[in-house]
Every structure is written in C-alpha cells, then in structure tokens.
Amino acid sequence: QLQASGGGAVQAGGSLRLSCAASGRTFSSLSLGWFRQAPGKEREFVAAISRSGGRTNFADSAKGRFTLSRDNAKNTVYLQMNSLKPEDTASYYCAASPTGVIPSFQRYYDYWGQGTQVTVSS
C-alpha cells in the first residue's frame, strides 16, 4: 500500500513537500514515481526515483523546481516542490514499479496510492 500526503493550498512561488509512505512490500526493491492529474486532463508523469535513490527522472515541467528523494529505512519517498505555479494544481499520485528502471509511463507501475491535492493560486 502507498499513502500519499502533504498536499495543500499555496500561493504561486511557494513550496510543498509531498510524502509517500509504503507498506506491505520490500520498499527498496521498488522504483517510485509521482504522477499528477488536473481536472479535465489526463494523468501525467512528474518524477521517478530508482530503487537506491541514486537516479532520478523528471518531466520537463518539473526540472529545476522539483526534487525527489527517498529514505528506504523509513519506506518513504519525498517530492519537494519549489517555485510552484498555478499550472501545478492537480491531484498528485505516488506509484511503485518493480522494474529496475525509473519509468515515466504509467503502465510500468503496478501499485498506486490515493491522490493528494495540490492547489496553487496566482
């Protein structure tokens, strides 16, 4: 199971840190990803991190503003979002993939958490 938290409402330029805690599997054997879905839009890739945390992959929209880290001892992955923009408003979902890569395509992710809402006002 994956449990996402940390969403909220902020003004443009602000920051939020999303967390995703995992249980029920060997956390360190999973790549972790974040996706988001805005109203009326398809769910899209945001970022992913490898099993060890040594490699990350970001969508162009997140590069330079978001960072991703994980703490395998705490079974938790963190998405730090800085310089938030109104277009970042969405429900954010964490997902886990048993593959050894850090995929950006949803089909590689077998486990999904519930969304946490991020609202950025201008």
N, C-alpha and C positions, 0 to 999 in steps of 0.2 A: 504494500500500500504506500501511496505517496500523498503527503499532506502539505499543500502549499499555504503560505501565509505571508503577511507583510504588506499586502496591498493597502491602498488608501487614496485619499484625495490630496493633491498638492498643486501648487501653482507652477506655471512654466518656469524652468530653471532650477526647480527643486530636485530633491533626491529621494529615492526609496530603496530599501533593500528587501528583496523577496527571499524567502527561505522555503526549502522543500525538504521535509524530513521523510525518510523511508523506513519501512519496517517489513519484515516478512521474507526478505531475501538477503543474500550477501551483497551488501551495498557496493563494495569495492569491485565487484565483478561487472558492474553496470556503467555504461556511459549515460550521462544525464543531459537532458535538453530542456529548454524553455521555448514555448510557443505562445502566441497571443492571438486573440480573435476580437476584432472590433465589431460593433453592431452592423449587420448587413454585409460583412466581409468574411472571406474565408480565413481559416486559421493559418497563421504563417509562422515560419521559423524565426526565432530570435537569437538563440545561442546554444552551444553544447560544449560539454567538457568530457575529456577522456576518463577512463577508469581511475588512473592515478592522479589526475588533475594537471598533468604536465602539458596537455594540449587543449586548446580551445578553438572554437569556430563561431564566428559572429555573422549575423546578417549585416548587410551594408548599413542599414538603418541604425544599427546598434554600435557599430565600430566607433571607437573613440569616446563613447559615452557610457557604455555598459561594461562591467567586468564580471567575470564568473569564477567562482572558486568552490571548492568542496572540502569537507572535513570528514574523511572516512571513519574516523574514530567516533564521530557524532552522527554518522549516517545522514548528513545534511549537505545540501548544495545551496549556494548563495548567489543571487543575481543582484549586483549593485548597479543601480540605475541613476546616473547623474545627468544634469542638464536636460531634464525631462521636457518634452514638448507636448502640446495638445494632441498631436497625432500618435503619441504613445498610449493614449487612452484605449484600454482594452481589458479583457479578461486574460490573465496570464496563467498558463498551464505548465506544470513540470511533467516530464516524461522520462522513462528509463528504457534503455536499449541494451540487450545482451550482446550486441556486436562489439567488436574491438575497435571500431572506428567511432568517429563523432559525427553521426549523420545529421543532415539538415532536412531529410524527408520524413514525413510522419510515419510512413509505412514501416520504417525500421524500429519504431518504438512500440514495445509490447505493453507497457504499463503507463497509466496516466493518472494524474491526480485531479482533484477538482480545481476549478479556476479561482484565482484571487483577483479582485477588481482593482485596477489602477485607473484613476481619473486625474487628468492634468488639465487645469484651467488656464486660460490665457490672461 
